[in-house]
Amino acid sequence: MPIFESDELKPLGGIYYVIIPLGFVLMLLCLPVILPIAAISSKRDAQRLRHAADETNCAGCGVALGQKAVELADKLCSEQVAALRLKYPFSMLRLARDVCAICTNCGERYAMDDGRLIIRAEA
């Protein structure tokens, strides 16, 4: 005799027929709040990165990093993602960005330290 044939042992009974649709409706109601917050947060992070790049000089050559360094890092990350998609075409990729700026003069790579909002040289 299977364990859940008795009505006494069924976990939560028919409560799932109420909780699942209610959770779905609640999630749909929260989307108009969550999506703008995510968009604003993403834009603010990009502005912080560009501001930090404008204020930081390269540790190797002393040249100011600027917007071009961030664009170079964006291009590198896009190329890395494209290569991974070719190598693993049916995989869902979850990636952490590790290069935020690359010096245009000497090629030194920098990563963002979110705690202090400074760009630091990679180890």
N, C-alpha and C positions, 0 to 999 in steps of 0.2 A: 504494500500500500504506500503510495507516494506521500510525502510529508505534508503537502498542502491540499489534500483532498478534503480535509475537515474544515468547516467554516470557522472553527475556533482558531486555527493555526494560520490563516491567511494574513500576511502582513498588510496592515492598513486597509484591507478590503477595497472598496471602490473610491477611496479618497484620491487615488491617482487620476480619476476621471475629472476631478475638480481642480487639483493642483497644477497639472500640466497645461490645460488651456488658460488658467488664470495667470500662470507664469509667462506664457506666450503673450497674452494681452498686455501684461505689465511691462514686458520687454519692449513691445511696440510703442507703448505710451512713453517710455523713457528715451527712445531714439531721438526725438526732436531736441532733447536736452544734451544727450551724450555726444552726438555728432558735431555740433558747433563747438563744444568744449574741446574735443579732440582736434578739430581743425585749428582753433586758436592756439592751442598748446603746441602743435607742430610748427606753426608759423613763428611763434615766439622763440622756440628752440633754434630755428634756422637764423633768426635775427641775432640771437645771443652768440651763435657760432660765428657769424659774419662780423659782429662787433669785436669779438675776441681776436679774430684773425686780423682785423684792421689795427688793433692795438699791440700785437705781438710781433717781435722781431725774431728772425731765425736764430737758433742757438749756434748753428754751424757757420753761417756767413754774415749774419747781422742785417740782412735785408728784411724790410717789412713784408709780412706775408700777404695780407690783403685779400681781395675777392677772388683773384686769379688762383690763389692757393686752394681755396675752398672748391672752386669749379674743377680744378685738377683732381682733387680727391673724389668729387662726385663722379667724374668720368671714370676714374679707377674702380670705384665701387660698382658702377654700372657694368663695366667690362667683366669684373669678377662674378657678378650675378649672372650675366649672360653666359659665361663659361660654365658655371654650375648648372644652369638650366639645360645646356647642351649635353653635359655629362650625365645628369640625372633628370631626364625629361618628365618623368611621371612622379616626381617627388614634390612634396610641399616644403618649401624652404623657409626656415626661420633663422634669420641672420642678425648678428649684432655688428653694427658698423664700428670698425676699429681704426679707420683712418679718416680724420676730419679735415686735414689740411696738408698740403705737400708744398714745400718751398719750391718756387719756380726757378730759383738760381742754382741751388745745390741738390735738390731732390729729397731733403730730409723730411720724414713723415711725422705728423703730429696727431695726437688724439685729444679729445675734449675731456677735461676733468670737470664733470657736472657739479661737484661739490663746491668748487671755487671758481668756476667759470673761467679757467685759464687753459690755454693750449700748452701741452707739455710734450717733450720729445718722447717718442716711443722707445721702450727698452729693447 
